[in-house]
Amino acid sequence: MARKKIIAKIANKELVEAKHKQIIEAASELFLKKGFHKASMRDIARESNIDLSYLYQYITTKDDILYLFYEYVSSKYEHIYEMIQSSEDEDALVVMQKAVFTIVEAIHELQREVKTMYTESRHLAKDSLQSVLERESEFVKIFETLIRRGIQSGSFRVEDPVMAANIVQFLLVIEGLRGWNFRDRYCFEDFAQTLIEFIMHGLRVDEEKWRKLKSEAHSLRKKSTSVTG
């Protein structure tokens, strides 16, 4: 995945990573409460318990902190995209169902952070924004590759995998962007299942394969419930 290099004056890599974590944990709360512009460097220094002058040993600008915030949020679900890439021998339909549910579940836990990440991204410096956009494009490309696999195996019949991948990627974060409009209408489980169905129909899934997969998943859940009960 594409990364921007944050320049630090300290040579100790482990110390820099630890301080970045400390800074971003403090900055995250401030960005959520105040927004990027209203959260001052002095605020961030105070909340992270790092002297303001010492803070600049680990970052160069406030933009670095916003970029690190993006890194922090996306790291919570990036491993799922890595799972998709390493699943070449698995059925594309199974991988798509698992990936969509797992990413949506992660976004559900990060709704405030995801909303802040997207609304504040306009404040990123050009090089930071470029790195973020490249990362987002890589996520889309991973889904495009998965959709093409599904088309080849007959699981999906969508005609434009590029457009489909972009729409899937957007829908995965929709709760973070428009959660206020879903909150009173769906519990998380219903929201996730409705979204999965919507995506599968948009991909023009093979209905027989899809019914079989859902039936198998339902049987496994039933068996698991009877064992734990």
Buried (B, 14 or more C-beta within 10 A) or exposed (E): BEEBEBEBEEEEEEEBEEBBEBBBEBBBBBBBEEEBEEBEBEBBBBBBEBEEEEBBBBBEBBBBBBBBBBBBBBEBBBEBBEBBEEBEEBBBBBBBBBBBBBBBBBBBEBBBBBBBBBEBBEBBBEEBBEBBEEBBBBBBBBBBBBBBBBBEEEBBEBEEBEEBBBBBBEBBBBBBBEBEEBEEEBEEEEBBBEBBEEBBEBBBBBEEBBEEBBEEBEEEEEEEEEEEE
